[in-house]
Amino acid sequence: MTVTTPRPGAGRRDRIDELAARAGQLSDGDGGESLLRSAVRRLRRNPVAILGAVIVVAFLLVALFAPLLAPRDPYAQSLLSEVRQGSIPGSRDGYLLGVDQLGRDVLSRLLYGSRQSLLIGVVSTVLGAVLGMALGILAGGLGGKVDTVVMRFVDILLSIPGLLMAISISVLLGASQLSLMIAIAVTQVPVFARLLRGSMLVQRDSDYALAARALGVRRRRIVFGHVLPNSLSPVIVQATLSLATAIIEAAALSFLGLGDPDISRPEWGAMLASAQSVLSIRPELAIYPALCIIVVALGFTLLGEALREALDPKFRR
């Protein structure tokens, strides 16, 4: 019969893993409830969260299925022959929202424009989150001189107004969709870096992290195995809020002519800019894309704020 001898310190390390797992949970009055389950329960009871989720889901569905929902080709100048000086056709059969100054169906262009807003918002937010989290991990995980250098760099980025920085980067890189994403991502880097760094500093001084260091566990395992996973909740919330900011900034840069150089491609900010020349004739051409931007940004903001309250222990009831 073979007897397996446990490795020295194995029991204590298992105990550290258990403490780290419990750090991601919060006790409840009825014996304990995980943070995720508690957050989902409170989100389902929050009408603001439900409204935000409905708007976000509707936006995602419209963006994904725009080719199926659009009644016409957004590039086709089907009613260009009816556009006159001082007169643009409005709503009629087959054209629910009318056409723009080039005879293109407005509804179809709005639906296709949601795809561009979603693409720019998601890519720029993911890119900004990855770069910001990398800096946050360096600062919060290593500390010391690395923390000082990284955070001074982050402070420099924070000292520059976000929109001004995005405009400067877009001008330097040239007008393109890629430069637009990079410009917006750079403005979000310091936010994610400071947020993750602060959260990791709190977790780094918790009981399980102190016990792991006392046992001689490698810093890499402590940071990436326990501290980082337990510090991601605020980052997830911020990513939801940053999506709303990214969509607004993308529309602003496109409005200024720093977005996609292909002006025929449907994009809400570009549509808003092109409508400025016909405001006295058809103000609806500016109102429709503006409403789309406002509603979508509102949806992500409401959902993000509801997530923040649901994941914050101070708001638990």
C-alpha positions in Angstrom: 0.0 0.0 0.0 1.4 3.4 -1.0 1.1 6.3 1.3 1.2 9.8 -0.2 3.0 12.3 1.9 1.7 15.8 1.5 4.2 18.4 0.4 5.5 20.7 3.1 3.4 23.9 3.2 0.8 22.4 0.8 -2.0 22.7 3.4 -1.2 26.3 4.1 -1.1 27.2 0.4 -4.5 25.6 -0.1 -5.7 27.8 2.8 -4.3 30.9 1.0 -6.1 29.9 -2.1 -9.3 29.5 -0.1 -8.8 33.0 1.5 -8.2 34.5 -1.9 -11.4 32.9 -3.3 -13.4 34.3 -0.3 -12.0 37.8 -1.0 -14.1 37.8 -4.1 -17.2 37.1 -2.0 -19.2 39.1 0.5 -21.1 37.5 3.4 -24.8 38.0 3.5 -27.3 37.6 6.2 -28.5 34.2 5.1 -25.2 32.4 5.3 -23.2 33.9 2.5 -23.7 34.9 -1.2 -21.1 35.4 -3.9 -20.5 38.9 -5.2 -21.6 38.0 -8.7 -24.8 36.3 -7.7 -25.7 39.2 -5.4 -25.0 41.7 -8.1 -27.2 39.9 -10.6 -30.0 39.7 -8.1 -29.9 43.5 -7.4 -29.6 44.3 -11.1 -32.8 42.4 -11.8 -34.6 44.5 -9.2 -33.2 47.8 -10.4 -35.4 49.6 -13.0 -32.5 51.8 -14.1 -30.4 48.8 -14.8 -33.2 47.2 -16.8 -33.7 50.3 -18.9 -30.0 50.6 -19.6 -29.8 46.9 -20.5 -32.8 47.2 -22.8 -31.2 50.1 -24.7 -27.8 48.4 -24.9 -29.3 45.1 -26.1 -31.4 46.9 -28.7 -28.3 48.8 -29.9 -26.3 45.6 -30.2 -29.1 43.8 -32.1 -29.6 46.7 -34.5 -25.8 46.9 -35.1 -25.5 43.2 -35.7 -28.5 42.8 -37.9 -28.4 46.1 -39.7 -28.2 44.5 -43.2 -31.4 42.6 -42.5 -33.2 45.6 -40.9 -32.3 48.3 -43.3 -35.0 48.7 -45.9 -32.6 50.0 -48.6 -29.0 50.3 -49.6 -27.5 53.1 -47.5 -25.2 54.1 -50.3 -27.9 54.2 -53.1 -28.9 57.8 -54.2 -32.3 56.5 -55.1 -34.1 59.9 -54.8 -31.4 62.2 -55.9 -33.5 63.3 -58.9 -36.1 64.7 -56.5 -33.7 66.8 -54.4 -34.0 70.4 -55.3 -32.3 73.6 -54.2 -34.1 74.4 -50.9 -36.2 71.2 -51.0 -35.3 67.7 -49.7 -38.0 64.9 -49.8 -39.3 64.0 -46.3 -41.1 60.9 -45.1 -43.0 58.9 -47.7 -43.9 55.3 -48.6 -40.7 53.2 -48.5 -38.7 56.1 -46.9 -39.9 56.2 -43.3 -37.5 59.1 -42.3 -37.0 60.5 -45.8 -33.7 61.0 -47.5 -30.6 63.2 -47.1 -29.3 65.9 -49.4 -27.9 63.2 -51.7 -31.1 61.2 -52.0 -30.0 58.4 -49.7 -32.4 56.7 -47.2 -31.9 58.2 -43.8 -33.2 55.2 -41.8 -30.9 52.7 -43.6 -27.9 55.0 -42.9 -28.8 55.3 -39.3 -29.0 51.5 -38.9 -25.7 51.0 -40.6 -24.2 53.9 -38.7 -24.8 51.9 -35.5 -22.3 49.3 -36.7 -19.6 51.9 -37.1 -20.3 53.3 -33.6 -20.2 49.8 -32.0 -17.0 48.9 -33.8 -15.2 52.1 -32.8 -16.5 52.0 -29.3 -15.7 48.4 -28.6 -12.2 48.4 -30.2 -11.1 51.7 -28.6 -12.4 50.6 -25.2 -10.7 47.2 -25.3 -7.5 48.7 -26.5 -7.5 51.4 -23.9 -8.4 48.9 -21.2 -5.6 46.5 -22.2 -3.0 49.2 -22.2 -4.3 50.8 -19.0 -4.5 47.5 -17.2 -0.9 46.7 -18.2 0.2 50.0 -16.6 -2.0 49.3 -13.6 -0.5 45.8 -13.1 3.0 47.2 -13.2 2.2 49.9 -10.7 0.0 48.0 -8.3 1.8 44.6 -8.6 5.4 45.7 -8.4 5.2 49.0 -6.4 8.2 51.0 -5.4 10.0 52.9 -8.1 8.1 51.2 -10.9 4.8 52.5 -9.3 6.3 56.0 -9.1 7.4 56.1 -12.7 4.2 54.6 -14.1 1.9 56.9 -12.1 3.8 60.0 -13.0 3.4 59.1 -16.7 -0.3 58.5 -16.0 -0.6 61.9 -14.3 0.9 63.5 -17.4 -1.8 61.9 -19.6 -4.5 63.0 -17.1 -3.3 66.6 -17.2 -4.3 66.9 -20.9 -8.0 67.2 -21.7 -9.3 64.0 -23.2 -10.9 65.5 -26.3 -7.9 67.8 -27.0 -5.6 64.8 -26.8 -7.8 62.7 -29.1 -7.9 65.6 -31.6 -4.1 66.0 -31.5 -3.5 62.2 -32.0 -6.0 62.1 -34.9 -4.3 65.0 -36.6 -0.8 63.4 -36.2 -1.9 60.0 -37.4 -4.1 61.3 -40.2 -7.9 60.9 -40.7 -8.7 57.2 -40.7 -10.9 54.8 -38.7 -7.8 53.2 -37.1 -6.3 56.5 -36.0 -9.8 57.4 -34.5 -9.7 54.2 -32.4 -6.2 54.8 -31.3 -6.9 58.4 -30.3 -9.9 57.4 -28.2 -8.1 54.5 -26.6 -5.2 56.7 -25.5 -7.5 59.0 -23.6 -8.9 56.0 -21.7 -5.6 54.5 -20.7 -5.0 56.6 -17.5 -8.5 55.9 -16.2 -8.1 52.2 -16.3 -4.5 52.4 -15.0 -5.4 54.4 -11.9 -8.5 52.3 -11.2 -6.8 48.9 -11.4 -3.7 50.2 -9.5 -5.9 51.4 -6.6 -7.9 48.2 -6.5 -4.7 46.1 -6.5 -3.2 48.1 -3.7 -6.2 47.3 -1.6 -6.0 43.6 -2.4 -2.2 43.5 -2.0 -2.5 44.3 1.7 -5.3 41.8 2.4 -4.8 38.8 4.7 -4.3 36.1 2.0 -1.7 38.2 0.2 0.3 38.8 3.4 0.1 35.1 4.3 1.3 34.2 0.8 4.3 36.5 1.0 5.1 35.1 4.5 5.2 31.6 3.0 7.5 32.6 0.2 5.0 32.3 -2.6 6.3 34.0 -5.7 5.1 37.5 -6.4 4.0 36.5 -9.9 1.6 33.9 -8.5 0.2 36.3 -5.9 -0.4 39.1 -8.4 -1.8 37.1 -11.3 -3.3 34.3 -9.4 -5.2 36.1 -6.7 -4.7 39.9 -6.5 -5.5 40.7 -10.1 -8.7 38.5 -10.4 -10.1 40.1 -7.2 -9.4 43.6 -8.5 -11.2 43.4 -11.9 -14.8 44.3 -10.8 -14.2 48.1 -10.9 -12.5 47.7 -14.3 -15.5 45.9 -15.7 -17.8 48.7 -14.6 -15.5 51.3 -16.0 -15.4 49.6 -19.3 -19.2 49.8 -19.6 -19.0 53.6 -18.8 -16.1 54.1 -21.2 -18.1 52.6 -24.1 -20.5 55.5 -23.7 -17.6 58.0 -23.7 -16.0 56.3 -26.7 -19.2 56.6 -28.8 -19.6 60.3 -28.0 -15.9 61.0 -28.7 -16.0 59.1 -31.9 -19.0 61.1 -33.1 -17.3 64.3 -32.0 -14.1 63.5 -34.0 -16.1 62.4 -37.0 -18.1 65.7 -36.8 -14.8 67.6 -36.9 -13.7 65.6 -40.0 -11.1 63.5 -38.2 -12.8 60.2 -38.6 -13.3 57.9 -41.6 -12.1 59.7 -44.8 -14.8 57.8 -46.7 -17.6 60.4 -46.2 -20.1 58.1 -47.9 -19.9 55.5 -45.2 -22.7 55.9 -42.7 -21.5 57.1 -39.3 -23.6 59.1 -36.8 -21.0 61.9 -36.2 -20.4 62.3 -39.9 -24.1 62.3 -40.6 -24.5 65.0 -38.0 -21.7 67.1 -39.7 -23.1 66.7 -43.2 -26.6 67.9 -42.0 -25.2 71.3 -40.9 -25.5 72.6 -44.4 -29.2 71.9 -44.6 -30.4 72.7 -41.1 -32.8 75.4 -42.4 -34.3 72.9 -44.8 -34.4 69.6 -43.0 -33.3 69.9 -39.3 -34.4 66.3 -38.8 -31.3 65.2 -40.6 -29.3 66.4 -37.6 -31.8 65.5 -35.0 -32.0 61.8 -35.9 -28.2 60.9 -35.5 -28.0 63.2 -32.5 -30.8 61.3 -30.8 -29.1 58.0 -31.6 -25.9 59.1 -30.0 -27.7 60.4 -26.9 -29.9 57.3 -26.4 -27.0 54.8 -26.8 -24.7 56.8 -24.6 -27.5 57.0 -22.0 -28.0 53.3 -22.1 -24.4 52.4 -21.4 -24.2 55.0 -18.7 -27.3 53.8 -16.9 -26.1 50.2 -17.1 -22.6 51.1 -15.9 -23.8 53.1 -12.9 -26.2 50.2 -12.0 -23.3 47.8 -12.2 -21.2 50.1 -10.0 -23.8 50.1 -7.3 -24.4 46.3 -7.6 -20.7 45.5 -7.2 -20.0 48.0 -4.5 -20.3 46.5 -1.0 -21.4 49.8 0.5 -24.7 49.6 -1.5 -25.6 46.1 -0.3 -28.9 45.8 1.5 
